[in-house]
């Protein structure tokens, strides 16, 4: 056993067991709308493809189990991916400033915002436009199978998400097989622009949040909501509040008690939640979706 930043890390056969993990629920994390490559298994665990690896994840009484991983994998990959260096209990305390947030936080107490690959996050959320989560997952899986690298895990085939070069070398007709619809054109065009460094994804973290958003919206298929999702779910910026028509209805129902503009909602989140806006949005989004709030 070794100790790493407050965690006991035990490597055992084909898995690593991480003890002292708090504020972690795989259902809340993988089903809150931030990722599309994790599938729930019959035993309640989740198997997913992320950062070029395939692992199975489960959590029990403070212990995080990651199958198909070593202690080095945890330190070099999964510690950051699961944002385990952040104290979510502190975030919850700061956000629990009204009864609405208290209920949302209690409901989604195990949410952690993943630090996903920004390129995969960008393409995934271009696909998400006017789309439901099950279909987004199918399209992302199809693109990965067509252009990604095969990995065998537990006698099953999985596929990594393709890189910029692979998708920039594709074409709209090929991608249409993946059922991406009108988004296929956006995927190809965005891939070509990113390959040419017309937009440098790695440089976004050095920009202000507003400048990073503006940079992303230069890409086809990327509006403000998608840009905010990309920044948040890649761990690039946390002071964003992704808002689409449905989130707008949720905020109107929970906070405004009237119709509100997108600008009003953005201003409210910036003033009320501040640097923790992204975390607040995730708690509210998950709570509202699971409880059919704003669905009228």
Secondary structure, 3 states (H helix, E strand, C coil): CEEECCEEEEEECCEEEEECCCCCCHHHHHCCCCCCCEEECCCCCEEEEECCEEEEEEEECCEEEEECCCHHHHHHHHHHHCCCCCCHHHHHHHHCCCHHHHHHHHHCCCCCCCCCCHHHHHHHHHHCCCCCHHHHHHHHHHHHHHHCCEEEECCEEEECCCCHHHHHCCCHHHHHCCCCCCHHHHHHHHHHHHHCCCCCHHHHHHCCHHHHHHHHCCCCCCCHHHHHHHHHHCCCCCCCCCCCHHHHHHHHHHHHCCCCCHHHHHHHHHHHCHHHHHHHHHHHHHHHHHCCCCCC
